[in-house]
Amino acid sequence: MLGRLNHIAIAVPDLAKAAELYRGTLGANVSDPQKLPEHGVSVVFIELPNTKIELLEPLGEGSPISPFLQRNPDGGMHHVCYEVDDIIDARDKLRKTGARVLGSGEPKVGAHGKPVLFLHPKDFTGTLIELEEV
């Protein structure tokens, strides 16, 4: 079911500062910021030869990453995103095994313009999993 690792997401309290750290200190290629109001975050992507790092900060009140940053004020790894060929098929197979899909269970459009779903971290050794259809 799982394809390649699409990205690792790191929640940060200050997106511009974190992007400059990656750009200036590590010499990384950093995308322009994107606001994703339907997900409650602003993001940038750091392009690597074999995957991406997504830096994300809260966007507006009620952002789903605000509680994470309250527990981890300096930021930290938020989720891991894996690619799948068919997100509905993956969702249905996961549900049959007892895995919990967060939200309504219907895919939303992610930062790459593709359908995404999130899986409950308690079902995956404490790691929030994002699935993205490719």
C-alpha positions in Angstrom: 0.0 0.0 0.0 2.7 2.5 1.0 4.8 4.2 -1.7 7.7 6.4 -1.1 8.3 8.9 1.7 6.8 12.2 0.4 7.9 14.4 3.3 8.6 14.8 7.0 6.8 17.8 8.6 8.2 19.9 11.3 6.0 22.3 13.2 7.7 25.6 13.9 6.6 28.7 15.9 8.1 31.1 13.3 8.0 30.0 9.6 10.2 32.8 8.2 12.8 32.3 10.9 12.9 28.5 10.3 13.0 28.9 6.5 15.9 31.2 6.8 17.7 28.8 9.1 17.4 26.1 6.5 18.2 28.4 3.6 21.1 30.4 5.2 22.7 27.9 7.6 22.1 24.6 5.6 22.1 26.1 2.1 18.7 24.4 1.3 16.4 25.3 -1.5 13.3 26.6 0.3 9.9 27.2 -1.5 7.8 30.3 -1.2 5.4 30.2 1.7 1.9 28.8 1.1 -1.2 29.5 3.2 -3.5 26.5 3.6 -6.5 27.9 5.4 -8.4 24.6 5.1 -5.6 22.9 7.1 -5.0 25.9 9.4 -1.3 26.2 8.5 1.3 28.1 6.5 4.0 25.9 4.9 7.3 26.0 3.0 9.0 22.9 1.5 12.7 22.2 1.6 13.6 20.2 -1.5 16.0 17.4 -0.9 17.3 14.9 -3.5 15.2 12.0 -2.1 12.3 13.7 -0.3 11.1 17.0 1.2 10.9 18.6 4.6 7.8 20.6 5.3 8.0 23.4 7.8 4.5 24.4 9.1 3.3 27.1 11.4 -0.2 27.8 12.7 -2.5 29.9 10.5 -5.2 31.7 12.5 -7.1 30.7 15.6 -7.9 27.1 16.1 -5.0 25.7 14.0 -4.6 22.0 14.5 -0.9 22.4 15.2 -1.3 25.0 17.9 -1.7 22.4 20.7 1.4 20.7 19.4 3.4 23.9 19.7 2.0 24.6 23.1 3.5 21.3 24.2 6.7 21.8 22.2 7.3 25.6 22.1 10.5 25.3 20.0 8.7 23.1 17.5 9.5 19.5 16.4 8.6 16.7 14.1 4.8 16.8 13.5 4.1 14.0 11.0 5.4 11.7 8.3 3.8 11.7 4.8 3.7 8.6 2.7 2.5 8.3 -0.9 -0.3 5.9 -1.9 -1.7 5.2 -5.4 -5.4 5.3 -4.4 -6.2 7.1 -1.2 -9.8 5.8 -1.0 -8.6 2.2 -1.3 -5.9 2.8 1.3 -8.5 4.5 3.7 -10.9 1.6 3.3 -8.2 -1.1 3.9 -6.9 0.8 6.9 -10.4 1.1 8.4 -10.9 -2.6 8.0 -7.8 -3.2 10.2 -9.2 -0.8 12.9 -6.9 2.2 12.0 -8.6 5.5 12.7 -8.7 8.1 10.0 -8.9 11.6 11.4 -11.6 14.1 10.6 -14.5 13.1 8.4 -12.5 10.4 6.6 -13.0 12.2 3.3 -9.7 13.4 1.7 -8.9 17.1 1.7 -6.6 18.8 -0.9 -3.1 19.1 0.5 -0.2 21.5 -0.2 0.7 19.7 -3.4 -2.9 19.9 -4.8 -3.5 16.2 -4.2 -5.9 14.4 -1.9 -4.6 13.7 1.7 -5.8 11.9 4.8 -4.3 11.7 8.3 -4.2 8.7 10.5 -4.4 8.7 14.3 -0.9 8.7 16.0 -2.1 6.2 18.7 -2.6 3.6 16.0 1.0 4.1 14.6 3.4 4.1 17.5 2.8 7.7 18.4 3.4 9.1 14.9 0.8 11.1 13.0 0.7 9.7 9.5 -0.4 11.6 6.4 -1.2 9.7 3.2 -1.1 11.6 -0.1 -2.4 10.2 -3.3 0.1 10.4 -6.2 
